[in-house]
Amino acid sequence: MELKILRLLRGYVRIRITGDSCGRFLNLCAFHKIILWDLCPDGESCEANLSKEDFRKLRTIIRKSHVRIRITGRYGLPFFVHRNRKRKVYLAGIAAAALFMVWLSSHIWLITIDGNVSQTDDVLFEYLNGIGITHGMLKKNVDCRALAADIRNYFTDFTWVAARLEGTQLVISVKEGILKEGTEEAQTGPKSETGEEEKKESGESGMQSEPEEGEPADLAASEAGTVASIYVRRGLPQVEAGAQVEAGDILVSGALPVYDDSGSVRTYQYVSPDADIVIRSTMEYHERIPFAVRRKVYTGETKKGILLRVADIPFGIGSIDSSFEKFDFEREIRQAKLFENFYLPLYAELLTVREYVYRDEIMTKEQAKALAAENFRQFLINLRQKGVQLFENDVKIEWYENFCAVSGTLDVGKEAVRRVTLHRELQEELHTDEHG
């Protein structure tokens, strides 16, 4: 597509080649690096396209190959301007449109966010608006590196953030870390209720700021449990698989001892540790499902409409005037684009209104059991999305007169690890060794 646009901007001609030496003509063009495309044989002649600049180089080749050349078409901007050179207003309009396209290409008309689970798009867009990142802003005013750092510092559950410009869109990709057990996001699955939250960090660790990535530090357990597996790429391991640890225990040290010839520790080399550590612990699960439910039932009555807008200015067909007492409002936004990443500030909003009524029902045991199983399945999917491994589960259903209760414990494993400042005793040893 880009090559086609470039050829149209530079201009090209289509020629018909006749004579007994068409093959020699094509060989000479290849030797002189004259590019022909859309070559089409037609009996004893053939047709092809070539650029306006290359056409001027054919005089010597035509004389050597003894062929005849006839132009059958002229295409592209130079020929268009020449044909319409007397239509100044027309050309001025085309120039204005071209400048308008250049202006459009220098702005951001679409912001996409992917990889976020715990933080919704609305929360992220509200933060972006607060720091001045909005639709329609100039691309040159966006520092992708600084923007990624700001988002990572503000949303502490994001372990990795990247921002990049693609055409007229800003793409923000994030990766989330493991949420601590006891937070609302980790404990609450779809339609599930969990037990009381537990605090996993001591007051002392909560007051300390976590070292930046790449700085010398230690890796400590953020909660109590059993080390299921440990693989250290950089640093000195302090525990082995199967060890019982408490919150705050050092798992990997960033202080590597340097020994002298006698085998004694001479000093320490400080590094930023890197390791994959899975800590096994238990998690409570509780859910209560009443048999009496009120379901939303759609009547099948709908109303549809289209709202067109340029940026934030609506025009064209208006919104829907609904007379339904209870209804759901659906909006699907489609944005115009010229190429894969050249988005325009033109939007079509497809509006749909669906009428519904409430209906009171009593679930059977089979229906309640199926609903409990589906809610538990969604809860496990939510855990897996956050990187939590499930080893065993002991969840049971207890039946009562008006409801059923689902409760039990899950044996899970997760990277419950955080970066902490280096051990104070090692820092004192290093200070003593360096200064005698």
C-alpha positions as CSV (number, residue, x, y, z in Angstrom):
1,M,0.0,0.0,0.0
2,E,2.8,2.4,0.9
3,L,4.7,1.6,-2.3
4,K,1.5,2.3,-4.3
5,I,1.0,5.6,-2.7
6,L,4.6,6.6,-3.3
7,R,4.3,5.7,-7.0
8,L,1.1,7.8,-7.3
9,L,2.9,10.8,-5.7
10,R,5.9,10.5,-8.0
11,G,3.9,9.7,-11.1
12,Y,4.2,6.8,-13.5
13,V,3.3,5.9,-17.1
14,R,2.0,2.7,-18.7
15,I,3.7,1.9,-22.0
16,R,3.2,-0.6,-24.8
17,I,6.4,-2.2,-26.2
18,T,6.2,-3.6,-29.8
19,G,9.0,-5.1,-32.0
20,D,11.0,-8.3,-32.4
21,S,13.3,-7.7,-29.5
22,C,11.0,-7.2,-26.5
23,G,13.2,-9.6,-24.5
24,R,16.3,-7.7,-25.2
25,F,14.5,-4.5,-24.2
26,L,13.5,-6.0,-20.8
27,N,17.1,-7.3,-20.2
28,L,18.6,-3.9,-20.9
29,C,16.0,-2.4,-18.4
30,A,17.1,-4.8,-15.8
31,F,20.8,-4.1,-16.4
32,H,20.2,-0.4,-16.0
33,K,18.1,-1.0,-12.9
34,I,14.9,0.4,-14.5
35,I,12.0,-1.1,-12.6
36,L,9.0,-2.3,-14.5
37,W,5.8,-3.6,-12.8
38,D,2.4,-5.1,-13.9
39,L,4.1,-6.5,-17.0
40,C,1.4,-8.0,-19.3
41,P,2.4,-9.8,-22.5
42,D,-0.1,-9.3,-25.4
43,G,0.9,-11.3,-28.5
44,E,4.0,-9.8,-30.0
45,S,3.9,-6.8,-27.7
46,C,3.7,-6.3,-24.0
47,E,2.6,-3.5,-21.6
48,A,4.2,-2.4,-18.3
49,N,4.4,0.5,-15.9
50,L,7.4,2.5,-15.0
51,S,8.1,5.7,-13.1
52,K,8.2,9.1,-14.8
53,E,12.0,9.4,-14.0
54,D,12.8,6.0,-15.5
55,F,10.8,6.7,-18.6
56,R,13.3,9.5,-19.5
57,K,16.1,7.0,-19.4
58,L,14.7,4.8,-22.2
59,R,16.0,6.6,-25.2
60,T,19.3,4.7,-25.4
61,I,17.7,1.4,-24.6
62,I,15.1,1.8,-27.3
63,R,17.7,2.6,-29.9
64,K,19.8,-0.5,-28.9
65,S,16.9,-3.0,-28.7
66,H,15.1,-1.7,-31.9
67,V,11.6,-1.6,-30.3
68,R,8.9,1.0,-30.4
69,I,7.3,2.5,-27.3
70,R,3.9,4.1,-27.0
71,I,2.5,5.7,-23.9
72,T,-1.0,4.3,-23.1
73,G,-1.6,6.0,-19.8
74,R,-0.3,8.6,-17.4
75,Y,-1.1,8.3,-13.7
76,G,-0.1,10.0,-10.5
77,L,0.0,13.5,-8.9
78,P,2.4,15.2,-11.4
79,F,0.2,14.4,-14.3
80,F,-3.0,15.2,-12.4
81,V,-1.6,18.7,-11.5
82,H,-0.6,19.3,-15.1
83,R,-4.0,18.4,-16.5
84,N,-5.7,20.6,-14.0
85,R,-3.2,23.5,-14.0
86,K,-5.8,26.0,-15.0
87,R,-8.2,25.0,-12.2
88,K,-6.5,26.9,-9.4
89,V,-9.4,26.6,-6.9
90,Y,-9.6,22.8,-7.5
91,L,-5.8,22.4,-6.9
92,A,-6.0,24.7,-3.9
93,G,-8.7,22.5,-2.4
94,I,-6.6,19.4,-3.0
95,A,-3.6,21.1,-1.4
96,A,-5.7,22.1,1.6
97,A,-7.0,18.5,1.9
98,A,-3.4,17.2,1.8
99,L,-2.4,19.7,4.5
100,F,-5.4,18.6,6.6
101,M,-4.3,15.0,6.3
102,V,-0.8,15.9,7.5
103,W,-2.4,17.8,10.4
104,L,-4.5,14.7,11.3
105,S,-1.5,12.4,11.1
106,S,0.3,14.6,13.7
107,H,-2.3,14.0,16.4
108,I,-3.5,11.0,18.5
109,W,-7.1,9.9,17.7
110,L,-7.2,6.5,19.4
111,I,-5.8,5.3,22.8
112,T,-5.9,1.6,23.4
113,I,-5.0,-0.2,26.6
114,D,-4.4,-4.0,26.9
115,G,-3.3,-6.4,29.6
116,N,-5.1,-4.7,32.5
117,V,-7.3,-6.9,34.6
118,S,-7.6,-5.4,38.1
119,Q,-7.8,-1.8,36.8
120,T,-10.6,-1.0,34.4
121,D,-10.2,1.0,31.2
122,D,-12.3,3.8,32.8
123,V,-9.9,4.2,35.7
124,L,-6.9,4.2,33.4
125,F,-8.4,6.8,31.0
126,E,-9.4,9.0,34.0
127,Y,-5.7,8.9,35.1
128,L,-4.5,9.6,31.6
129,N,-6.8,12.6,31.3
130,G,-5.5,13.9,34.6
131,I,-1.9,13.9,33.3
132,G,-2.9,15.5,30.0
133,I,-2.9,12.4,27.7
134,T,-6.1,12.8,25.7
135,H,-7.5,12.1,22.3
136,G,-6.6,14.8,19.8
137,M,-3.3,15.8,21.4
138,L,-0.1,16.2,19.4
139,K,2.0,13.1,19.1
140,K,5.2,15.2,19.7
141,N,3.9,16.1,23.2
142,V,3.9,12.4,24.2
143,D,7.0,11.0,25.9
144,C,6.3,7.3,25.7
145,R,9.2,6.4,28.1
146,A,8.1,8.9,30.7
147,L,4.4,8.0,30.3
148,A,5.1,4.3,30.9
149,A,7.2,5.2,34.1
150,D,4.4,7.4,35.4
151,I,1.7,4.7,34.9
152,R,3.9,2.1,36.6
153,N,4.7,4.3,39.6
154,Y,1.0,5.3,40.0
155,F,-0.5,1.8,39.6
156,T,1.7,-0.3,41.9
157,D,0.1,-3.6,40.7
158,F,1.5,-3.1,37.2
159,T,4.9,-4.8,37.0
160,W,5.6,-3.8,33.4
161,V,4.2,-0.9,31.2
162,A,5.1,0.0,27.7
163,A,3.7,2.9,25.6
164,R,4.2,3.3,21.8
165,L,2.9,5.3,18.9
166,E,1.5,3.5,15.9
167,G,0.2,5.9,13.3
168,T,-2.4,8.0,15.0
169,Q,-3.0,5.7,17.9
170,L,-1.3,5.4,21.3
171,V,-0.9,1.8,22.4
172,I,-0.4,1.2,26.2
173,S,0.4,-2.4,27.2
174,V,0.6,-3.5,30.8
175,K,1.3,-6.6,32.8
176,E,0.0,-7.0,36.3
177,G,1.8,-8.6,39.3
178,I,0.3,-11.0,41.7
179,L,-2.3,-9.5,44.0
180,K,-1.8,-10.3,47.7
181,E,-4.3,-12.7,49.2
182,G,-6.8,-10.6,51.2
183,T,-7.2,-7.9,48.6
184,E,-10.7,-7.5,47.2
185,E,-9.6,-8.3,43.6
186,A,-7.9,-11.6,44.5
187,Q,-10.6,-12.7,46.9
188,T,-13.7,-11.8,45.0
189,G,-14.6,-13.8,41.9
190,P,-17.6,-13.2,39.7
191,K,-20.7,-13.2,42.0
192,S,-18.7,-14.7,44.9
193,E,-18.3,-13.5,48.5
194,T,-15.2,-14.3,50.4
195,G,-14.2,-14.3,54.0
196,E,-12.5,-11.7,56.0
197,E,-9.4,-10.1,54.6
198,E,-6.0,-10.7,56.1
199,K,-3.1,-8.4,56.3
200,K,0.0,-9.8,54.7
201,E,2.6,-7.1,55.4
202,S,3.8,-6.0,58.7
203,G,3.7,-2.3,59.8
204,E,7.4,-2.0,59.4
205,S,7.5,-3.3,55.8
206,G,4.5,-1.1,55.0
207,M,6.5,2.0,55.9
208,Q,9.4,1.1,53.7
209,S,9.5,2.1,50.0
210,E,10.3,-0.7,47.6
211,P,13.6,-0.3,45.7
212,E,13.5,0.5,42.1
213,E,14.0,-2.3,39.5
214,G,17.7,-2.7,38.7
215,E,18.8,-1.3,42.1
216,P,20.6,-3.6,44.6
217,A,18.0,-5.2,46.9
218,D,16.8,-8.4,48.6
219,L,13.8,-10.5,47.7
220,A,11.5,-11.1,50.7
221,A,8.4,-13.2,51.2
222,S,5.2,-11.0,51.2
223,E,3.2,-13.7,53.1
224,A,3.7,-16.8,55.1
225,G,3.8,-20.2,53.4
226,T,5.9,-23.0,52.0
227,V,8.4,-22.5,49.2
228,A,7.1,-24.7,46.5
229,S,9.9,-23.9,44.0
230,I,12.8,-21.5,43.7
231,Y,14.9,-20.7,40.6
232,V,17.5,-18.0,41.0
233,R,19.0,-16.3,38.0
234,R,20.9,-13.6,39.9
235,G,21.5,-13.3,43.6
236,L,22.2,-15.6,46.6
237,P,19.4,-18.0,47.6
238,Q,18.6,-18.1,51.3
239,V,16.0,-20.9,51.3
240,E,15.3,-24.1,49.5
241,A,12.2,-25.7,48.2
242,G,10.1,-27.0,51.0
243,A,11.2,-24.4,53.5
244,Q,8.6,-22.7,55.7
245,V,8.8,-18.9,55.6
246,E,7.1,-16.0,57.3
247,A,6.2,-12.6,55.8
248,G,9.3,-10.6,55.6
249,D,11.8,-13.5,55.5
250,I,14.7,-13.0,53.0
251,L,14.4,-15.5,50.2
252,V,17.2,-14.2,47.9
253,S,19.9,-11.9,48.9
254,G,21.4,-9.2,46.6
255,A,24.7,-9.3,48.5
256,L,27.2,-11.7,46.9
257,P,30.2,-12.5,49.1
258,V,33.6,-12.0,47.6
259,Y,36.2,-14.4,49.1
260,D,40.0,-13.9,49.5
261,D,42.7,-16.6,49.0
262,S,42.1,-17.9,52.6
263,G,38.4,-18.5,52.0
264,S,37.3,-15.6,54.2
265,V,34.7,-13.0,53.1
266,R,36.6,-9.9,51.9
267,T,33.7,-7.8,50.8
268,Y,30.3,-8.0,49.2
269,Q,29.1,-7.3,45.6
270,Y,25.6,-5.9,45.5
271,V,23.3,-6.9,42.6
272,S,19.6,-6.6,41.7
273,P,18.3,-10.1,42.4
274,D,16.2,-12.0,39.8
275,A,14.4,-15.2,40.6
276,D,11.2,-17.2,40.1
277,I,9.8,-18.2,43.5
278,V,6.5,-19.9,44.1
279,I,5.1,-19.8,47.7
280,R,2.4,-22.3,48.6
281,S,-0.3,-21.2,51.0
282,T,-4.1,-21.5,51.7
283,M,-6.9,-19.3,50.6
284,E,-10.5,-19.2,51.9
285,Y,-13.5,-19.3,49.6
286,H,-17.1,-18.5,50.7
287,E,-20.2,-18.0,48.6
288,R,-23.9,-17.9,49.5
289,I,-26.5,-18.6,46.8
290,P,-30.2,-17.9,47.7
291,F,-32.8,-20.1,45.9
292,A,-35.2,-17.1,45.4
293,V,-33.9,-15.0,42.6
294,R,-35.1,-12.1,40.5
295,R,-34.1,-12.6,36.8
296,K,-34.0,-10.1,34.1
297,V,-36.0,-11.3,31.1
298,Y,-35.9,-9.4,27.8
299,T,-39.2,-8.9,26.0
300,G,-37.7,-8.8,22.5
301,E,-38.7,-5.2,22.0
302,T,-35.7,-3.1,20.8
303,K,-35.0,0.3,19.3
304,K,-31.9,1.2,17.3
305,G,-30.3,4.3,16.0
306,I,-27.0,5.8,14.8
307,L,-25.2,8.9,16.1
308,L,-22.4,10.3,14.0
309,R,-19.8,12.7,15.4
310,V,-16.6,14.4,14.6
311,A,-14.3,14.3,17.7
312,D,-16.8,15.3,20.4
313,I,-19.2,17.2,18.1
314,P,-22.4,15.1,17.2
315,F,-24.2,15.6,13.9
316,G,-26.4,13.7,11.6
317,I,-28.8,11.1,13.0
318,G,-29.7,11.8,16.7
319,S,-30.0,9.6,19.7
320,I,-32.9,7.3,20.6
321,D,-36.0,8.5,22.4
322,S,-37.1,5.4,24.4
323,S,-40.5,4.9,26.0
324,F,-39.6,1.6,27.7
325,E,-40.0,1.5,31.5
326,K,-37.0,-0.7,32.1
327,F,-34.4,-1.1,29.4
328,D,-30.7,-1.7,28.8
329,F,-28.8,0.8,26.7
330,E,-26.0,-0.6,24.5
331,R,-23.5,1.5,22.6
332,E,-21.0,0.3,20.0
333,I,-18.5,2.8,18.8
334,R,-16.8,2.4,15.4
335,Q,-14.0,4.7,14.4
336,A,-13.0,5.5,10.8
337,K,-9.5,4.8,9.6
338,L,-7.7,5.1,6.3
339,F,-4.9,2.5,6.8
340,E,-4.1,0.0,9.5
341,N,-3.0,2.5,12.1
342,F,-4.2,5.8,10.6
343,Y,-7.3,6.5,12.7
344,L,-9.5,9.6,12.1
345,P,-11.6,11.6,14.5
346,L,-14.8,10.3,12.8
347,Y,-17.1,8.1,14.9
348,A,-20.3,6.2,14.3
349,E,-22.2,5.1,17.5
350,L,-24.6,2.3,17.0
351,L,-27.3,2.7,19.7
352,T,-29.5,-0.1,20.9
353,V,-32.2,-0.1,23.6
354,R,-33.6,-3.4,24.8
355,E,-36.7,-3.7,27.0
356,Y,-36.8,-6.1,29.9
357,V,-38.9,-7.1,32.9
358,Y,-38.1,-8.7,36.2
359,R,-39.4,-12.2,37.0
360,D,-39.2,-13.8,40.4
361,E,-38.2,-17.5,40.3
362,I,-37.2,-20.3,42.7
363,M,-34.2,-22.2,41.6
364,T,-34.0,-26.0,41.9
365,K,-31.1,-27.7,43.6
366,E,-29.7,-28.7,40.2
367,Q,-29.8,-25.1,39.0
368,A,-28.3,-23.8,42.2
369,K,-25.5,-26.4,42.0
370,A,-24.8,-25.5,38.4
371,L,-24.7,-21.8,39.3
372,A,-22.3,-22.5,42.2
373,A,-20.0,-24.5,39.9
374,E,-20.0,-21.8,37.3
375,N,-19.2,-19.1,39.9
376,F,-16.4,-21.2,41.3
377,R,-15.0,-21.9,37.8
378,Q,-15.0,-18.1,37.0
379,F,-13.2,-17.6,40.4
380,L,-10.5,-20.0,39.4
381,I,-10.1,-18.4,36.0
382,N,-9.7,-15.0,37.7
383,L,-6.9,-16.5,39.9
384,R,-5.1,-18.0,36.9
385,Q,-5.2,-14.7,35.1
386,K,-3.3,-13.3,38.0
387,G,-0.7,-16.0,37.9
388,V,-2.0,-18.1,40.9
389,Q,-1.5,-21.8,40.7
390,L,-4.1,-24.2,42.2
391,F,-2.7,-27.3,43.8
392,E,-5.7,-28.7,45.7
393,N,-9.1,-27.5,46.7
394,D,-11.5,-28.6,49.5
395,V,-14.7,-26.8,48.6
396,K,-18.1,-28.2,49.6
397,I,-21.7,-27.3,49.2
398,E,-24.0,-27.2,52.2
399,W,-27.8,-27.1,51.7
400,Y,-30.2,-25.1,53.8
401,E,-33.9,-24.3,53.5
402,N,-33.6,-21.0,51.5
403,F,-30.1,-21.1,50.2
404,C,-26.9,-23.1,49.7
405,A,-23.5,-22.2,51.0
406,V,-20.3,-22.9,49.2
407,S,-17.1,-22.8,51.4
408,G,-13.7,-24.4,51.8
409,T,-10.0,-23.8,51.4
410,L,-7.8,-23.7,48.3
411,D,-4.1,-24.8,48.3
412,V,-2.5,-22.3,46.0
413,G,0.9,-21.1,44.9
414,K,1.9,-17.7,43.8
415,E,4.9,-15.4,43.5
416,A,4.3,-13.7,46.9
417,V,7.6,-11.9,46.7
418,R,8.6,-8.3,47.1
419,R,11.8,-6.3,46.8
420,V,13.2,-4.8,50.0
421,T,16.3,-2.8,50.9
422,L,19.5,-4.8,51.5
423,H,20.1,-6.4,54.9
424,R,21.5,-3.8,57.3
425,E,24.1,-6.1,58.8
426,L,25.6,-6.7,55.3
427,Q,25.7,-3.0,54.6
428,E,27.6,-2.4,57.9
429,E,30.1,-5.2,56.9
430,L,30.6,-3.6,53.6
431,H,31.2,-0.2,55.1
432,T,33.7,-1.7,57.6
433,D,35.6,-3.5,54.8
434,E,35.8,-0.5,52.5
435,H,37.0,1.9,55.2
436,G,39.1,-0.4,57.3
